[in-house]
């Protein structure tokens, strides 16, 4: 089962607006759009409370900066289901939000992680994804700020 079907669709079904459901679910369920996950970070692993990837509120959009690692098949993904920090003023478990980010956005770089089971010039499956001033529309936010992350 594709990541979009297994992890993204249930969250959109439970927490998305009608517009988000209409925009994303048909393409997820038909596998027209390929998704990857953006949870782990360099130096933090899967410790979600230590997230450093930041989404700065710029009025009509967020500006995302940071990196995600161990992102399977990011080189093929159209979208990333990404955990970002939207607030620094609270305990670490708060102020974390999900953003749906278009992987074709300017400022996104995908770098393969060479593993022992693949040739260095082979088709690697896992990657680090870098975000440098990536603009993400406000409507792509999946959690309201200042709520605890309880979807993971």
Phi and psi in radians as a Rosetta constraint file:
Dihedral C 1 N 2 CA 2 C 2 CIRCULARHARMONIC -1.200 0.35
Dihedral N 2 CA 2 C 2 N 3 CIRCULARHARMONIC 2.628 0.35
Dihedral C 2 N 3 CA 3 C 3 CIRCULARHARMONIC -0.985 0.35
Dihedral N 3 CA 3 C 3 N 4 CIRCULARHARMONIC -0.714 0.35
Dihedral C 3 N 4 CA 4 C 4 CIRCULARHARMONIC -1.016 0.35
Dihedral N 4 CA 4 C 4 N 5 CIRCULARHARMONIC -0.755 0.35
Dihedral C 4 N 5 CA 5 C 5 CIRCULARHARMONIC -1.198 0.35
Dihedral N 5 CA 5 C 5 N 6 CIRCULARHARMONIC -0.741 0.35
Dihedral C 5 N 6 CA 6 C 6 CIRCULARHARMONIC -1.327 0.35
Dihedral N 6 CA 6 C 6 N 7 CIRCULARHARMONIC -0.705 0.35
Dihedral C 6 N 7 CA 7 C 7 CIRCULARHARMONIC -2.010 0.35
Dihedral N 7 CA 7 C 7 N 8 CIRCULARHARMONIC -0.677 0.35
Dihedral C 7 N 8 CA 8 C 8 CIRCULARHARMONIC -1.429 0.35
Dihedral N 8 CA 8 C 8 N 9 CIRCULARHARMONIC -0.859 0.35
Dihedral C 8 N 9 CA 9 C 9 CIRCULARHARMONIC -0.978 0.35
Dihedral N 9 CA 9 C 9 N 10 CIRCULARHARMONIC -0.800 0.35
Dihedral C 9 N 10 CA 10 C 10 CIRCULARHARMONIC -1.055 0.35
Dihedral N 10 CA 10 C 10 N 11 CIRCULARHARMONIC -0.625 0.35
Dihedral C 10 N 11 CA 11 C 11 CIRCULARHARMONIC -1.211 0.35
Dihedral N 11 CA 11 C 11 N 12 CIRCULARHARMONIC -0.759 0.35
Dihedral C 11 N 12 CA 12 C 12 CIRCULARHARMONIC -1.133 0.35
Dihedral N 12 CA 12 C 12 N 13 CIRCULARHARMONIC -0.701 0.35
Dihedral C 12 N 13 CA 13 C 13 CIRCULARHARMONIC -1.082 0.35
Dihedral N 13 CA 13 C 13 N 14 CIRCULARHARMONIC -0.685 0.35
Dihedral C 13 N 14 CA 14 C 14 CIRCULARHARMONIC -1.433 0.35
Dihedral N 14 CA 14 C 14 N 15 CIRCULARHARMONIC -0.640 0.35
Dihedral C 14 N 15 CA 15 C 15 CIRCULARHARMONIC -2.128 0.35
Dihedral N 15 CA 15 C 15 N 16 CIRCULARHARMONIC -0.148 0.35
Dihedral C 15 N 16 CA 16 C 16 CIRCULARHARMONIC -1.385 0.35
Dihedral N 16 CA 16 C 16 N 17 CIRCULARHARMONIC 2.717 0.35
Dihedral C 16 N 17 CA 17 C 17 CIRCULARHARMONIC -1.285 0.35
Dihedral N 17 CA 17 C 17 N 18 CIRCULARHARMONIC 2.930 0.35
Dihedral C 17 N 18 CA 18 C 18 CIRCULARHARMONIC -1.029 0.35
Dihedral N 18 CA 18 C 18 N 19 CIRCULARHARMONIC -0.687 0.35
Dihedral C 18 N 19 CA 19 C 19 CIRCULARHARMONIC -1.091 0.35
Dihedral N 19 CA 19 C 19 N 20 CIRCULARHARMONIC -0.762 0.35
Dihedral C 19 N 20 CA 20 C 20 CIRCULARHARMONIC -1.133 0.35
Dihedral N 20 CA 20 C 20 N 21 CIRCULARHARMONIC -0.722 0.35
Dihedral C 20 N 21 CA 21 C 21 CIRCULARHARMONIC -1.056 0.35
Dihedral N 21 CA 21 C 21 N 22 CIRCULARHARMONIC -0.788 0.35
Dihedral C 21 N 22 CA 22 C 22 CIRCULARHARMONIC -1.177 0.35
Dihedral N 22 CA 22 C 22 N 23 CIRCULARHARMONIC -0.613 0.35
Dihedral C 22 N 23 CA 23 C 23 CIRCULARHARMONIC -1.302 0.35
Dihedral N 23 CA 23 C 23 N 24 CIRCULARHARMONIC -0.680 0.35
Dihedral C 23 N 24 CA 24 C 24 CIRCULARHARMONIC -1.826 0.35
Dihedral N 24 CA 24 C 24 N 25 CIRCULARHARMONIC -0.702 0.35
Dihedral C 24 N 25 CA 25 C 25 CIRCULARHARMONIC -1.075 0.35
Dihedral N 25 CA 25 C 25 N 26 CIRCULARHARMONIC -0.766 0.35
Dihedral C 25 N 26 CA 26 C 26 CIRCULARHARMONIC -1.014 0.35
Dihedral N 26 CA 26 C 26 N 27 CIRCULARHARMONIC -0.741 0.35
Dihedral C 26 N 27 CA 27 C 27 CIRCULARHARMONIC -1.260 0.35
Dihedral N 27 CA 27 C 27 N 28 CIRCULARHARMONIC -0.533 0.35
Dihedral C 27 N 28 CA 28 C 28 CIRCULARHARMONIC -1.196 0.35
Dihedral N 28 CA 28 C 28 N 29 CIRCULARHARMONIC -0.858 0.35
Dihedral C 28 N 29 CA 29 C 29 CIRCULARHARMONIC -1.200 0.35
Dihedral N 29 CA 29 C 29 N 30 CIRCULARHARMONIC -0.458 0.35
Dihedral C 29 N 30 CA 30 C 30 CIRCULARHARMONIC -1.588 0.35
Dihedral N 30 CA 30 C 30 N 31 CIRCULARHARMONIC -0.031 0.35
Dihedral C 30 N 31 CA 31 C 31 CIRCULARHARMONIC 1.057 0.35
Dihedral N 31 CA 31 C 31 N 32 CIRCULARHARMONIC 0.439 0.35
Dihedral C 31 N 32 CA 32 C 32 CIRCULARHARMONIC -1.239 0.35
Dihedral N 32 CA 32 C 32 N 33 CIRCULARHARMONIC -0.606 0.35
Dihedral C 32 N 33 CA 33 C 33 CIRCULARHARMONIC -1.975 0.35
Dihedral N 33 CA 33 C 33 N 34 CIRCULARHARMONIC 2.232 0.35
Dihedral C 33 N 34 CA 34 C 34 CIRCULARHARMONIC -1.679 0.35
Dihedral N 34 CA 34 C 34 N 35 CIRCULARHARMONIC 2.337 0.35
Dihedral C 34 N 35 CA 35 C 35 CIRCULARHARMONIC -1.995 0.35
Dihedral N 35 CA 35 C 35 N 36 CIRCULARHARMONIC 2.661 0.35
Dihedral C 35 N 36 CA 36 C 36 CIRCULARHARMONIC -2.282 0.35
Dihedral N 36 CA 36 C 36 N 37 CIRCULARHARMONIC 2.933 0.35
Dihedral C 36 N 37 CA 37 C 37 CIRCULARHARMONIC -1.855 0.35
Dihedral N 37 CA 37 C 37 N 38 CIRCULARHARMONIC 2.537 0.35
Dihedral C 37 N 38 CA 38 C 38 CIRCULARHARMONIC -2.188 0.35
Dihedral N 38 CA 38 C 38 N 39 CIRCULARHARMONIC 1.418 0.35
Dihedral C 38 N 39 CA 39 C 39 CIRCULARHARMONIC -1.958 0.35
Dihedral N 39 CA 39 C 39 N 40 CIRCULARHARMONIC -1.068 0.35
Dihedral C 39 N 40 CA 40 C 40 CIRCULARHARMONIC -1.212 0.35
Dihedral N 40 CA 40 C 40 N 41 CIRCULARHARMONIC 2.607 0.35
Dihedral C 40 N 41 CA 41 C 41 CIRCULARHARMONIC -2.269 0.35
Dihedral N 41 CA 41 C 41 N 42 CIRCULARHARMONIC 2.657 0.35
Dihedral C 41 N 42 CA 42 C 42 CIRCULARHARMONIC -0.999 0.35
Dihedral N 42 CA 42 C 42 N 43 CIRCULARHARMONIC 2.294 0.35
Dihedral C 42 N 43 CA 43 C 43 CIRCULARHARMONIC 1.431 0.35
Dihedral N 43 CA 43 C 43 N 44 CIRCULARHARMONIC -0.174 0.35
Dihedral C 43 N 44 CA 44 C 44 CIRCULARHARMONIC -2.106 0.35
Dihedral N 44 CA 44 C 44 N 45 CIRCULARHARMONIC -0.358 0.35
Dihedral C 44 N 45 CA 45 C 45 CIRCULARHARMONIC 1.036 0.35
Dihedral N 45 CA 45 C 45 N 46 CIRCULARHARMONIC -2.290 0.35
Dihedral C 45 N 46 CA 46 C 46 CIRCULARHARMONIC -1.721 0.35
Dihedral N 46 CA 46 C 46 N 47 CIRCULARHARMONIC 0.255 0.35
Dihedral C 46 N 47 CA 47 C 47 CIRCULARHARMONIC -1.350 0.35
Dihedral N 47 CA 47 C 47 N 48 CIRCULARHARMONIC 1.586 0.35
Dihedral C 47 N 48 CA 48 C 48 CIRCULARHARMONIC -1.095 0.35
Dihedral N 48 CA 48 C 48 N 49 CIRCULARHARMONIC -0.504 0.35
Dihedral C 48 N 49 CA 49 C 49 CIRCULARHARMONIC -1.151 0.35
Dihedral N 49 CA 49 C 49 N 50 CIRCULARHARMONIC -0.352 0.35
Dihedral C 49 N 50 CA 50 C 50 CIRCULARHARMONIC -1.712 0.35
Dihedral N 50 CA 50 C 50 N 51 CIRCULARHARMONIC 0.311 0.35
Dihedral C 50 N 51 CA 51 C 51 CIRCULARHARMONIC -0.912 0.35
Dihedral N 51 CA 51 C 51 N 52 CIRCULARHARMONIC 2.391 0.35
Dihedral C 51 N 52 CA 52 C 52 CIRCULARHARMONIC -2.033 0.35
Dihedral N 52 CA 52 C 52 N 53 CIRCULARHARMONIC -0.309 0.35
Dihedral C 52 N 53 CA 53 C 53 CIRCULARHARMONIC -1.099 0.35
Dihedral N 53 CA 53 C 53 N 54 CIRCULARHARMONIC 2.188 0.35
Dihedral C 53 N 54 CA 54 C 54 CIRCULARHARMONIC -2.014 0.35
Dihedral N 54 CA 54 C 54 N 55 CIRCULARHARMONIC 2.416 0.35
Dihedral C 54 N 55 CA 55 C 55 CIRCULARHARMONIC -2.027 0.35
Dihedral N 55 CA 55 C 55 N 56 CIRCULARHARMONIC 1.861 0.35
Dihedral C 55 N 56 CA 56 C 56 CIRCULARHARMONIC -1.584 0.35
Dihedral N 56 CA 56 C 56 N 57 CIRCULARHARMONIC 2.231 0.35
Dihedral C 56 N 57 CA 57 C 57 CIRCULARHARMONIC -1.224 0.35
Dihedral N 57 CA 57 C 57 N 58 CIRCULARHARMONIC 2.078 0.35
Dihedral C 57 N 58 CA 58 C 58 CIRCULARHARMONIC -2.020 0.35
Dihedral N 58 CA 58 C 58 N 59 CIRCULARHARMONIC 0.426 0.35
Dihedral C 58 N 59 CA 59 C 59 CIRCULARHARMONIC 1.707 0.35
Dihedral N 59 CA 59 C 59 N 60 CIRCULARHARMONIC -1.464 0.35
Dihedral C 59 N 60 CA 60 C 60 CIRCULARHARMONIC -1.692 0.35
Dihedral N 60 CA 60 C 60 N 61 CIRCULARHARMONIC -0.030 0.35
Dihedral C 60 N 61 CA 61 C 61 CIRCULARHARMONIC -2.693 0.35
Dihedral N 61 CA 61 C 61 N 62 CIRCULARHARMONIC 2.971 0.35
Dihedral C 61 N 62 CA 62 C 62 CIRCULARHARMONIC -1.856 0.35
Dihedral N 62 CA 62 C 62 N 63 CIRCULARHARMONIC 2.582 0.35
Dihedral C 62 N 63 CA 63 C 63 CIRCULARHARMONIC -1.936 0.35
Dihedral N 63 CA 63 C 63 N 64 CIRCULARHARMONIC 2.020 0.35
Dihedral C 63 N 64 CA 64 C 64 CIRCULARHARMONIC -1.796 0.35
Dihedral N 64 CA 64 C 64 N 65 CIRCULARHARMONIC 2.304 0.35
Dihedral C 64 N 65 CA 65 C 65 CIRCULARHARMONIC -2.407 0.35
Dihedral N 65 CA 65 C 65 N 66 CIRCULARHARMONIC 2.377 0.35
Dihedral C 65 N 66 CA 66 C 66 CIRCULARHARMONIC 2.559 0.35
Dihedral N 66 CA 66 C 66 N 67 CIRCULARHARMONIC -2.781 0.35
Dihedral C 66 N 67 CA 67 C 67 CIRCULARHARMONIC -2.627 0.35
Dihedral N 67 CA 67 C 67 N 68 CIRCULARHARMONIC 2.627 0.35
Dihedral C 67 N 68 CA 68 C 68 CIRCULARHARMONIC -2.180 0.35
Dihedral N 68 CA 68 C 68 N 69 CIRCULARHARMONIC 2.547 0.35
Dihedral C 68 N 69 CA 69 C 69 CIRCULARHARMONIC -2.295 0.35
Dihedral N 69 CA 69 C 69 N 70 CIRCULARHARMONIC 2.919 0.35
Dihedral C 69 N 70 CA 70 C 70 CIRCULARHARMONIC 1.031 0.35
Dihedral N 70 CA 70 C 70 N 71 CIRCULARHARMONIC 0.648 0.35
Dihedral C 70 N 71 CA 71 C 71 CIRCULARHARMONIC -1.608 0.35
Dihedral N 71 CA 71 C 71 N 72 CIRCULARHARMONIC 1.781 0.35
Dihedral C 71 N 72 CA 72 C 72 CIRCULARHARMONIC -1.188 0.35
Dihedral N 72 CA 72 C 72 N 73 CIRCULARHARMONIC 2.272 0.35
Dihedral C 72 N 73 CA 73 C 73 CIRCULARHARMONIC 1.041 0.35
Dihedral N 73 CA 73 C 73 N 74 CIRCULARHARMONIC 0.466 0.35
Dihedral C 73 N 74 CA 74 C 74 CIRCULARHARMONIC -1.046 0.35
Dihedral N 74 CA 74 C 74 N 75 CIRCULARHARMONIC -0.515 0.35
Dihedral C 74 N 75 CA 75 C 75 CIRCULARHARMONIC -1.147 0.35
Dihedral N 75 CA 75 C 75 N 76 CIRCULARHARMONIC -0.322 0.35
Dihedral C 75 N 76 CA 76 C 76 CIRCULARHARMONIC -1.844 0.35
Dihedral N 76 CA 76 C 76 N 77 CIRCULARHARMONIC -0.172 0.35
Dihedral C 76 N 77 CA 77 C 77 CIRCULARHARMONIC -1.290 0.35
Dihedral N 77 CA 77 C 77 N 78 CIRCULARHARMONIC 2.522 0.35
Dihedral C 77 N 78 CA 78 C 78 CIRCULARHARMONIC -1.587 0.35
Dihedral N 78 CA 78 C 78 N 79 CIRCULARHARMONIC -0.540 0.35
Dihedral C 78 N 79 CA 79 C 79 CIRCULARHARMONIC -2.418 0.35
Dihedral N 79 CA 79 C 79 N 80 CIRCULARHARMONIC 2.699 0.35
Dihedral C 79 N 80 CA 80 C 80 CIRCULARHARMONIC -2.197 0.35
Dihedral N 80 CA 80 C 80 N 81 CIRCULARHARMONIC 2.323 0.35
Dihedral C 80 N 81 CA 81 C 81 CIRCULARHARMONIC -1.603 0.35
Dihedral N 81 CA 81 C 81 N 82 CIRCULARHARMONIC 1.743 0.35
Dihedral C 81 N 82 CA 82 C 82 CIRCULARHARMONIC -2.091 0.35
Dihedral N 82 CA 82 C 82 N 83 CIRCULARHARMONIC 2.264 0.35
Dihedral C 82 N 83 CA 83 C 83 CIRCULARHARMONIC -1.477 0.35
Dihedral N 83 CA 83 C 83 N 84 CIRCULARHARMONIC 2.265 0.35
Dihedral C 83 N 84 CA 84 C 84 CIRCULARHARMONIC -2.385 0.35
Dihedral N 84 CA 84 C 84 N 85 CIRCULARHARMONIC 2.740 0.35
Dihedral C 84 N 85 CA 85 C 85 CIRCULARHARMONIC -1.610 0.35
Dihedral N 85 CA 85 C 85 N 86 CIRCULARHARMONIC 2.134 0.35
Dihedral C 85 N 86 CA 86 C 86 CIRCULARHARMONIC -1.859 0.35
Dihedral N 86 CA 86 C 86 N 87 CIRCULARHARMONIC -0.082 0.35
Dihedral C 86 N 87 CA 87 C 87 CIRCULARHARMONIC -2.624 0.35
Dihedral N 87 CA 87 C 87 N 88 CIRCULARHARMONIC 2.425 0.35
Dihedral C 87 N 88 CA 88 C 88 CIRCULARHARMONIC -1.852 0.35
Dihedral N 88 CA 88 C 88 N 89 CIRCULARHARMONIC -0.065 0.35
Dihedral C 88 N 89 CA 89 C 89 CIRCULARHARMONIC -1.569 0.35
Dihedral N 89 CA 89 C 89 N 90 CIRCULARHARMONIC 0.025 0.35
Dihedral C 89 N 90 CA 90 C 90 CIRCULARHARMONIC -2.137 0.35
Dihedral N 90 CA 90 C 90 N 91 CIRCULARHARMONIC 3.122 0.35
Dihedral C 90 N 91 CA 91 C 91 CIRCULARHARMONIC -1.046 0.35
Dihedral N 91 CA 91 C 91 N 92 CIRCULARHARMONIC 2.665 0.35
Dihedral C 91 N 92 CA 92 C 92 CIRCULARHARMONIC -0.950 0.35
Dihedral N 92 CA 92 C 92 N 93 CIRCULARHARMONIC -0.574 0.35
Dihedral C 92 N 93 CA 93 C 93 CIRCULARHARMONIC -1.282 0.35
Dihedral N 93 CA 93 C 93 N 94 CIRCULARHARMONIC -0.270 0.35
Dihedral C 93 N 94 CA 94 C 94 CIRCULARHARMONIC -1.758 0.35
Dihedral N 94 CA 94 C 94 N 95 CIRCULARHARMONIC 2.894 0.35
Dihedral C 94 N 95 CA 95 C 95 CIRCULARHARMONIC 1.349 0.35
Dihedral N 95 CA 95 C 95 N 96 CIRCULARHARMONIC 0.266 0.35
Dihedral C 95 N 96 CA 96 C 96 CIRCULARHARMONIC -1.860 0.35
Dihedral N 96 CA 96 C 96 N 97 CIRCULARHARMONIC 2.336 0.35
Dihedral C 96 N 97 CA 97 C 97 CIRCULARHARMONIC -2.307 0.35
Dihedral N 97 CA 97 C 97 N 98 CIRCULARHARMONIC 2.765 0.35
Dihedral C 97 N 98 CA 98 C 98 CIRCULARHARMONIC -1.642 0.35
Dihedral N 98 CA 98 C 98 N 99 CIRCULARHARMONIC 2.309 0.35
Dihedral C 98 N 99 CA 99 C 99 CIRCULARHARMONIC -2.089 0.35
Dihedral N 99 CA 99 C 99 N 100 CIRCULARHARMONIC 2.472 0.35
Dihedral C 99 N 100 CA 100 C 100 CIRCULARHARMONIC -1.687 0.35
Dihedral N 100 CA 100 C 100 N 101 CIRCULARHARMONIC 1.975 0.35
Dihedral C 100 N 101 CA 101 C 101 CIRCULARHARMONIC -2.052 0.35
Dihedral N 101 CA 101 C 101 N 102 CIRCULARHARMONIC 2.285 0.35
Dihedral C 101 N 102 CA 102 C 102 CIRCULARHARMONIC -1.244 0.35
Dihedral N 102 CA 102 C 102 N 103 CIRCULARHARMONIC 2.096 0.35
Dihedral C 102 N 103 CA 103 C 103 CIRCULARHARMONIC -1.221 0.35
Dihedral N 103 CA 103 C 103 N 104 CIRCULARHARMONIC -0.163 0.35
Dihedral C 103 N 104 CA 104 C 104 CIRCULARHARMONIC -1.672 0.35
Dihedral N 104 CA 104 C 104 N 105 CIRCULARHARMONIC 0.145 0.35
Dihedral C 104 N 105 CA 105 C 105 CIRCULARHARMONIC -1.202 0.35
Dihedral N 105 CA 105 C 105 N 106 CIRCULARHARMONIC 2.528 0.35
Dihedral C 105 N 106 CA 106 C 106 CIRCULARHARMONIC -1.027 0.35
Dihedral N 106 CA 106 C 106 N 107 CIRCULARHARMONIC 2.438 0.35
Dihedral C 106 N 107 CA 107 C 107 CIRCULARHARMONIC 1.722 0.35
Dihedral N 107 CA 107 C 107 N 108 CIRCULARHARMONIC -0.048 0.35
Dihedral C 107 N 108 CA 108 C 108 CIRCULARHARMONIC -1.745 0.35
Dihedral N 108 CA 108 C 108 N 109 CIRCULARHARMONIC 2.260 0.35
Dihedral C 108 N 109 CA 109 C 109 CIRCULARHARMONIC -2.187 0.35
Dihedral N 109 CA 109 C 109 N 110 CIRCULARHARMONIC 2.339 0.35
Dihedral C 109 N 110 CA 110 C 110 CIRCULARHARMONIC -1.936 0.35
Dihedral N 110 CA 110 C 110 N 111 CIRCULARHARMONIC 2.171 0.35
Dihedral C 110 N 111 CA 111 C 111 CIRCULARHARMONIC -2.102 0.35
Dihedral N 111 CA 111 C 111 N 112 CIRCULARHARMONIC 2.105 0.35
Dihedral C 111 N 112 CA 112 C 112 CIRCULARHARMONIC -1.146 0.35
Dihedral N 112 CA 112 C 112 N 113 CIRCULARHARMONIC 2.575 0.35
Dihedral C 112 N 113 CA 113 C 113 CIRCULARHARMONIC -1.779 0.35
Dihedral N 113 CA 113 C 113 N 114 CIRCULARHARMONIC 2.040 0.35
Dihedral C 113 N 114 CA 114 C 114 CIRCULARHARMONIC -1.322 0.35
Dihedral N 114 CA 114 C 114 N 115 CIRCULARHARMONIC 2.197 0.35
Dihedral C 114 N 115 CA 115 C 115 CIRCULARHARMONIC -1.982 0.35
Dihedral N 115 CA 115 C 115 N 116 CIRCULARHARMONIC 2.820 0.35
Dihedral C 115 N 116 CA 116 C 116 CIRCULARHARMONIC -1.158 0.35
Dihedral N 116 CA 116 C 116 N 117 CIRCULARHARMONIC -0.421 0.35
Dihedral C 116 N 117 CA 117 C 117 CIRCULARHARMONIC -1.501 0.35
Dihedral N 117 CA 117 C 117 N 118 CIRCULARHARMONIC -0.008 0.35
Dihedral C 117 N 118 CA 118 C 118 CIRCULARHARMONIC -2.220 0.35
Dihedral N 118 CA 118 C 118 N 119 CIRCULARHARMONIC 2.556 0.35
Dihedral C 118 N 119 CA 119 C 119 CIRCULARHARMONIC -1.132 0.35
Dihedral N 119 CA 119 C 119 N 120 CIRCULARHARMONIC 2.545 0.35
Dihedral C 119 N 120 CA 120 C 120 CIRCULARHARMONIC -0.959 0.35
Dihedral N 120 CA 120 C 120 N 121 CIRCULARHARMONIC -0.552 0.35
Dihedral C 120 N 121 CA 121 C 121 CIRCULARHARMONIC -1.732 0.35
Dihedral N 121 CA 121 C 121 N 122 CIRCULARHARMONIC 0.210 0.35
Dihedral C 121 N 122 CA 122 C 122 CIRCULARHARMONIC -1.493 0.35
Dihedral N 122 CA 122 C 122 N 123 CIRCULARHARMONIC -3.058 0.35
Dihedral C 122 N 123 CA 123 C 123 CIRCULARHARMONIC -1.501 0.35
Dihedral N 123 CA 123 C 123 N 124 CIRCULARHARMONIC 1.674 0.35
Dihedral C 123 N 124 CA 124 C 124 CIRCULARHARMONIC -1.266 0.35
Dihedral N 124 CA 124 C 124 N 125 CIRCULARHARMONIC 2.599 0.35
Dihedral C 124 N 125 CA 125 C 125 CIRCULARHARMONIC -1.745 0.35
Dihedral N 125 CA 125 C 125 N 126 CIRCULARHARMONIC -0.416 0.35
Dihedral C 125 N 126 CA 126 C 126 CIRCULARHARMONIC -2.003 0.35
Dihedral N 126 CA 126 C 126 N 127 CIRCULARHARMONIC 2.680 0.35
Dihedral C 126 N 127 CA 127 C 127 CIRCULARHARMONIC -2.562 0.35
Dihedral N 127 CA 127 C 127 N 128 CIRCULARHARMONIC 2.887 0.35
Dihedral C 127 N 128 CA 128 C 128 CIRCULARHARMONIC -1.892 0.35
Dihedral N 128 CA 128 C 128 N 129 CIRCULARHARMONIC 2.371 0.35
Dihedral C 128 N 129 CA 129 C 129 CIRCULARHARMONIC -1.982 0.35
Dihedral N 129 CA 129 C 129 N 130 CIRCULARHARMONIC 2.182 0.35
Dihedral C 129 N 130 CA 130 C 130 CIRCULARHARMONIC -1.848 0.35
Dihedral N 130 CA 130 C 130 N 131 CIRCULARHARMONIC 2.402 0.35
Dihedral C 130 N 131 CA 131 C 131 CIRCULARHARMONIC -2.057 0.35
Dihedral N 131 CA 131 C 131 N 132 CIRCULARHARMONIC 2.095 0.35
Dihedral C 131 N 132 CA 132 C 132 CIRCULARHARMONIC -2.211 0.35
Dihedral N 132 CA 132 C 132 N 133 CIRCULARHARMONIC 1.796 0.35
Dihedral C 132 N 133 CA 133 C 133 CIRCULARHARMONIC 0.938 0.35
Dihedral N 133 CA 133 C 133 N 134 CIRCULARHARMONIC 0.856 0.35
Dihedral C 133 N 134 CA 134 C 134 CIRCULARHARMONIC -1.498 0.35
Dihedral N 134 CA 134 C 134 N 135 CIRCULARHARMONIC 2.140 0.35
Dihedral C 134 N 135 CA 135 C 135 CIRCULARHARMONIC -1.467 0.35
Dihedral N 135 CA 135 C 135 N 136 CIRCULARHARMONIC 2.234 0.35
Dihedral C 135 N 136 CA 136 C 136 CIRCULARHARMONIC -2.237 0.35
Dihedral N 136 CA 136 C 136 N 137 CIRCULARHARMONIC 2.183 0.35
Dihedral C 136 N 137 CA 137 C 137 CIRCULARHARMONIC -1.022 0.35
Dihedral N 137 CA 137 C 137 N 138 CIRCULARHARMONIC 2.536 0.35
Dihedral C 137 N 138 CA 138 C 138 CIRCULARHARMONIC -0.987 0.35
Dihedral N 138 CA 138 C 138 N 139 CIRCULARHARMONIC -0.608 0.35
Dihedral C 138 N 139 CA 139 C 139 CIRCULARHARMONIC -1.188 0.35
Dihedral N 139 CA 139 C 139 N 140 CIRCULARHARMONIC -0.126 0.35
Dihedral C 139 N 140 CA 140 C 140 CIRCULARHARMONIC -1.537 0.35
Dihedral N 140 CA 140 C 140 N 141 CIRCULARHARMONIC 0.065 0.35
Dihedral C 140 N 141 CA 141 C 141 CIRCULARHARMONIC -1.341 0.35
Dihedral N 141 CA 141 C 141 N 142 CIRCULARHARMONIC 2.310 0.35
Dihedral C 141 N 142 CA 142 C 142 CIRCULARHARMONIC -1.822 0.35
Dihedral N 142 CA 142 C 142 N 143 CIRCULARHARMONIC -0.223 0.35
Dihedral C 142 N 143 CA 143 C 143 CIRCULARHARMONIC -2.343 0.35
Dihedral N 143 CA 143 C 143 N 144 CIRCULARHARMONIC 2.492 0.35
Dihedral C 143 N 144 CA 144 C 144 CIRCULARHARMONIC -1.295 0.35
Dihedral N 144 CA 144 C 144 N 145 CIRCULARHARMONIC 2.588 0.35
Dihedral C 144 N 145 CA 145 C 145 CIRCULARHARMONIC -1.058 0.35
Dihedral N 145 CA 145 C 145 N 146 CIRCULARHARMONIC 2.734 0.35
Dihedral C 145 N 146 CA 146 C 146 CIRCULARHARMONIC 1.178 0.35
Dihedral N 146 CA 146 C 146 N 147 CIRCULARHARMONIC 0.306 0.35
Dihedral C 146 N 147 CA 147 C 147 CIRCULARHARMONIC -1.935 0.35
Dihedral N 147 CA 147 C 147 N 148 CIRCULARHARMONIC 2.626 0.35
Dihedral C 147 N 148 CA 148 C 148 CIRCULARHARMONIC -1.274 0.35
Dihedral N 148 CA 148 C 148 N 149 CIRCULARHARMONIC 2.587 0.35
Dihedral C 148 N 149 CA 149 C 149 CIRCULARHARMONIC -1.404 0.35
Dihedral N 149 CA 149 C 149 N 150 CIRCULARHARMONIC 1.930 0.35
Dihedral C 149 N 150 CA 150 C 150 CIRCULARHARMONIC -2.221 0.35
Dihedral N 150 CA 150 C 150 N 151 CIRCULARHARMONIC 0.343 0.35
Dihedral C 150 N 151 CA 151 C 151 CIRCULARHARMONIC -1.733 0.35
Dihedral N 151 CA 151 C 151 N 152 CIRCULARHARMONIC -0.220 0.35
